[in-house]
Structures are given as C-alpha cells and as structure tokens.
C-alpha cells in the first residue's frame, strides 16, 4: 500500500503545460486507488544549454581512449576515424557530422568535470526543490515528457515501467 505517500507528477515544466497520455492518467488512478496522494507539480527547467557540449566532450575523450586500445585497425583516434570516413564516404561513414562535432570539442578533463558539476547541481536543485516544496516522497512522469532526462542529468536513479501503448 502507498498509504498517504505523496507522489508528484509534472503538470507544468518550465512554465509550459505537460500533456499526459491516457495510459499515464490510468497510472495516476492506480496510485490513488493504492492510497497515494498524487500532487500536481510545477517543475522548474534546469539549464540544459551546455549539456550537449559536456556530452560531446565526454564522448571525444572516451572514444579516443577506446580507439587507442583497438588492435589491428588503421584507426587509433577520432581524428583518424573522421579522416577515414571522409576518404570512404558512403561506405559506412555513419553519423559523420556528429563525429565532426565531437572532434571540435576542446574541453580538457578539468573543464569537463566542472561543466558536469554545474549541470548536475542545477538539475539536482530543480528536482530537490520540487521534492521539498511539495513535500513529495517520489516523482512520476509520463515517458512522453522530459522528466526522465532531468532525473538522469541530476544523477538520480530512474525507473521506466511500461504502462500502456499509443497508436504509434
């Protein structure tokens, strides 16, 4: 039983209404039937403006490290992979534009760590503030909104449970 546990769900995210699927509405009804108190929440959007920058910088670092360990390949780093793909365009050069974006990253280890710290703190504060302001025990959301992204960016665990399907 969820005896009087307060479970929040976003109705506003960054000031915009959150559309809930019919399946999610059924999930909320089940929670109420199990004695949970469902609480509509206005979630502040964390600043995700530099998330891609941090992610691409991490991918560059990790991909270079991975390629350096590959034996028997003529490619030992991202720069060589991009050059190889340019020479052999159309033959498996998947996501070449993304690889070029990744290659443009100039962040060093310290800069990346600092950027991730800032991102994690802001996303964490966004969720923590909602948890405290609404006195919540948990947050739930429909997969069709971006709360799952915010939870991951904050470094919090998230669980995705299938609860229905849509026409797609």
LOMARFI-255509 format. One record per residue (C-alpha): residue number from 1; residue in three letters; x, y, z. Coordinates in pm, whole numbers, plus 50000, padded with zeros to 5 digits. Example, Ala and Ser with C-alpha at 12.3 -4.5 7.8 and 13.67 -1.06 7.14 Angstrom:
BEGIN
+-----+--------+-------+-------+-------+
: num : residu :    c1 :    c2 :    c3 :
+-----+--------+-------+-------+-------+
:   1 :    ALA : 51230 : 49550 : 50780 :
:   2 :    SER : 51367 : 49894 : 50714 :
+-----+--------+-------+-------+-------+
This chain:
BEGIN
+-----+--------+-------+-------+-------+
: num : residu :    c1 :    c2 :    c3 :
+-----+--------+-------+-------+-------+
:   1 :    UNK : 50000 : 50000 : 50000 :
:   2 :    UNK : 50114 : 50351 : 49929 :
:   3 :    UNK : 49939 : 50475 : 50240 :
:   4 :    UNK : 49943 : 50854 : 50209 :
:   5 :    UNK : 50275 : 50865 : 50021 :
:   6 :    UNK : 50293 : 51193 : 49833 :
:   7 :    UNK : 50375 : 51131 : 49469 :
:   8 :    UNK : 50426 : 51428 : 49243 :
:   9 :    UNK : 50370 : 51441 : 48870 :
:  10 :    UNK : 50454 : 51734 : 48643 :
:  11 :    UNK : 50166 : 51942 : 48511 :
:  12 :    UNK : 50391 : 52236 : 48424 :
:  13 :    UNK : 50751 : 52203 : 48310 :
:  14 :    UNK : 50941 : 52528 : 48255 :
:  15 :    UNK : 50607 : 52708 : 48265 :
:  16 :    UNK : 50460 : 52501 : 47982 :
:  17 :    UNK : 50169 : 52259 : 48029 :
:  18 :    UNK : 50268 : 51893 : 48027 :
:  19 :    UNK : 50048 : 51667 : 47816 :
:  20 :    UNK : 49967 : 51341 : 47989 :
:  21 :    UNK : 49885 : 51031 : 47786 :
:  22 :    UNK : 49569 : 50831 : 47860 :
:  23 :    UNK : 49793 : 50548 : 47988 :
:  24 :    UNK : 49958 : 50783 : 48238 :
:  25 :    UNK : 49619 : 50904 : 48358 :
:  26 :    UNK : 49541 : 50539 : 48436 :
:  27 :    UNK : 49871 : 50512 : 48627 :
:  28 :    UNK : 49770 : 50808 : 48843 :
:  29 :    UNK : 49431 : 50647 : 48908 :
:  30 :    UNK : 49603 : 50325 : 49023 :
:  31 :    UNK : 49827 : 50526 : 49258 :
:  32 :    UNK : 49521 : 50696 : 49410 :
:  33 :    UNK : 49348 : 50358 : 49444 :
:  34 :    UNK : 49654 : 50239 : 49640 :
:  35 :    UNK : 49611 : 50530 : 49885 :
:  36 :    UNK : 49881 : 50754 : 49740 :
:  37 :    UNK : 49829 : 51128 : 49737 :
:  38 :    UNK : 49906 : 51244 : 49382 :
:  39 :    UNK : 50030 : 51601 : 49368 :
:  40 :    UNK : 50040 : 51815 : 49052 :
:  41 :    UNK : 50384 : 51979 : 49034 :
:  42 :    UNK : 50524 : 52281 : 48852 :
:  43 :    UNK : 50883 : 52179 : 48773 :
:  44 :    UNK : 51148 : 52439 : 48705 :
:  45 :    UNK : 51354 : 52358 : 48399 :
:  46 :    UNK : 51722 : 52329 : 48472 :
:  47 :    UNK : 51968 : 52498 : 48239 :
:  48 :    UNK : 52047 : 52239 : 47973 :
:  49 :    UNK : 52213 : 52487 : 47736 :
:  50 :    UNK : 52560 : 52333 : 47781 :
:  51 :    UNK : 52454 : 51969 : 47816 :
:  52 :    UNK : 52542 : 51882 : 47456 :
:  53 :    UNK : 52881 : 52048 : 47495 :
:  54 :    UNK : 52957 : 51834 : 47801 :
:  55 :    UNK : 52826 : 51519 : 47639 :
:  56 :    UNK : 53025 : 51565 : 47318 :
:  57 :    UNK : 53340 : 51642 : 47516 :
:  58 :    UNK : 53295 : 51321 : 47714 :
:  59 :    UNK : 53233 : 51119 : 47400 :
:  60 :    UNK : 53550 : 51261 : 47243 :
:  61 :    UNK : 53758 : 51164 : 47545 :
:  62 :    UNK : 53604 : 50816 : 47577 :
:  63 :    UNK : 53606 : 50742 : 47204 :
:  64 :    UNK : 53971 : 50844 : 47170 :
:  65 :    UNK : 54059 : 50621 : 47467 :
:  66 :    UNK : 53862 : 50330 : 47318 :
:  67 :    UNK : 54010 : 50365 : 46969 :
:  68 :    UNK : 54362 : 50374 : 47114 :
:  69 :    UNK : 54307 : 50022 : 47254 :
:  70 :    UNK : 54185 : 49867 : 46929 :
:  71 :    UNK : 54444 : 49635 : 46778 :
:  72 :    UNK : 54471 : 49556 : 46410 :
:  73 :    UNK : 54291 : 49870 : 46291 :
:  74 :    UNK : 54448 : 50156 : 46099 :
:  75 :    UNK : 54250 : 50397 : 46320 :
:  76 :    UNK : 54377 : 50491 : 46667 :
:  77 :    UNK : 54185 : 50812 : 46741 :
:  78 :    UNK : 53876 : 51012 : 46648 :
:  79 :    UNK : 54067 : 51237 : 46407 :
:  80 :    UNK : 54182 : 50932 : 46209 :
:  81 :    UNK : 53828 : 50789 : 46210 :
:  82 :    UNK : 53684 : 51112 : 46067 :
:  83 :    UNK : 53960 : 51128 : 45803 :
:  84 :    UNK : 53899 : 50763 : 45711 :
:  85 :    UNK : 53526 : 50826 : 45676 :
:  86 :    UNK : 53592 : 51135 : 45461 :
:  87 :    UNK : 53809 : 50927 : 45227 :
:  88 :    UNK : 53549 : 50648 : 45212 :
:  89 :    UNK : 53227 : 50848 : 45215 :
:  90 :    UNK : 52913 : 50649 : 45160 :
:  91 :    UNK : 53072 : 50325 : 45279 :
:  92 :    UNK : 52960 : 50304 : 45639 :
:  93 :    UNK : 53051 : 50660 : 45738 :
:  94 :    UNK : 52754 : 50672 : 45973 :
:  95 :    UNK : 52698 : 50986 : 46178 :
:  96 :    UNK : 52998 : 51158 : 46022 :
:  97 :    UNK : 52857 : 51504 : 46102 :
:  98 :    UNK : 52817 : 51405 : 46466 :
:  99 :    UNK : 53173 : 51271 : 46475 :
: 100 :    UNK : 53296 : 51602 : 46337 :
: 101 :    UNK : 53102 : 51790 : 46606 :
: 102 :    UNK : 53257 : 51565 : 46870 :
: 103 :    UNK : 53603 : 51623 : 46725 :
: 104 :    UNK : 53559 : 52002 : 46760 :
: 105 :    UNK : 53540 : 51974 : 47138 :
: 106 :    UNK : 53839 : 52136 : 47308 :
: 107 :    UNK : 53748 : 52078 : 47674 :
: 108 :    UNK : 54014 : 51926 : 47894 :
: 109 :    UNK : 53944 : 51686 : 48183 :
: 110 :    UNK : 53914 : 51963 : 48442 :
: 111 :    UNK : 53682 : 52176 : 48226 :
: 112 :    UNK : 53459 : 51875 : 48155 :
: 113 :    UNK : 53440 : 51784 : 48523 :
: 114 :    UNK : 53350 : 52140 : 48618 :
: 115 :    UNK : 53086 : 52163 : 48346 :
: 116 :    UNK : 52926 : 51834 : 48455 :
: 117 :    UNK : 52932 : 51952 : 48817 :
: 118 :    UNK : 52740 : 52268 : 48722 :
: 119 :    UNK : 52490 : 52070 : 48512 :
: 120 :    UNK : 52433 : 51805 : 48780 :
: 121 :    UNK : 52387 : 52068 : 49052 :
: 122 :    UNK : 52128 : 52265 : 48855 :
: 123 :    UNK : 51927 : 51957 : 48754 :
: 124 :    UNK : 51952 : 51820 : 49107 :
: 125 :    UNK : 51836 : 52152 : 49252 :
: 126 :    UNK : 51538 : 52157 : 49015 :
: 127 :    UNK : 51421 : 51815 : 49137 :
: 128 :    UNK : 51516 : 51871 : 49503 :
: 129 :    UNK : 51324 : 52199 : 49510 :
: 130 :    UNK : 51008 : 52028 : 49381 :
: 131 :    UNK : 51050 : 51743 : 49630 :
: 132 :    UNK : 51084 : 51989 : 49920 :
: 133 :    UNK : 50829 : 52249 : 49806 :
: 134 :    UNK : 50556 : 51990 : 49754 :
: 135 :    UNK : 50674 : 51758 : 50037 :
: 136 :    UNK : 50699 : 51463 : 49799 :
: 137 :    UNK : 50810 : 51107 : 49857 :
: 138 :    UNK : 50858 : 51043 : 49484 :
: 139 :    UNK : 50808 : 51187 : 49137 :
: 140 :    UNK : 50648 : 51003 : 48847 :
: 141 :    UNK : 50601 : 51112 : 48491 :
: 142 :    UNK : 50479 : 51007 : 48154 :
: 143 :    UNK : 50761 : 50900 : 47927 :
: 144 :    UNK : 50636 : 51148 : 47669 :
: 145 :    UNK : 50774 : 51441 : 47869 :
: 146 :    UNK : 51136 : 51507 : 47958 :
: 147 :    UNK : 51142 : 51438 : 48331 :
: 148 :    UNK : 51335 : 51114 : 48271 :
: 149 :    UNK : 51611 : 51326 : 48111 :
: 150 :    UNK : 51618 : 51566 : 48407 :
: 151 :    UNK : 51641 : 51276 : 48653 :
: 152 :    UNK : 51936 : 51123 : 48466 :
: 153 :    UNK : 52112 : 51459 : 48426 :
: 154 :    UNK : 52075 : 51513 : 48803 :
: 155 :    UNK : 52244 : 51180 : 48864 :
: 156 :    UNK : 51937 : 51033 : 49030 :
: 157 :    UNK : 51812 : 50681 : 48965 :
: 158 :    UNK : 51507 : 50648 : 48744 :
: 159 :    UNK : 51283 : 50357 : 48665 :
: 160 :    UNK : 51093 : 50321 : 48341 :
: 161 :    UNK : 50792 : 50094 : 48361 :
: 162 :    UNK : 50576 : 50018 : 48057 :
: 163 :    UNK : 50218 : 50113 : 48134 :
: 164 :    UNK : 50044 : 50103 : 47800 :
: 165 :    UNK : 50096 : 50191 : 47438 :
: 166 :    UNK : 49983 : 50458 : 47198 :
: 167 :    UNK : 49877 : 50447 : 46835 :
: 168 :    UNK : 50238 : 50464 : 46717 :
+-----+--------+-------+-------+-------+
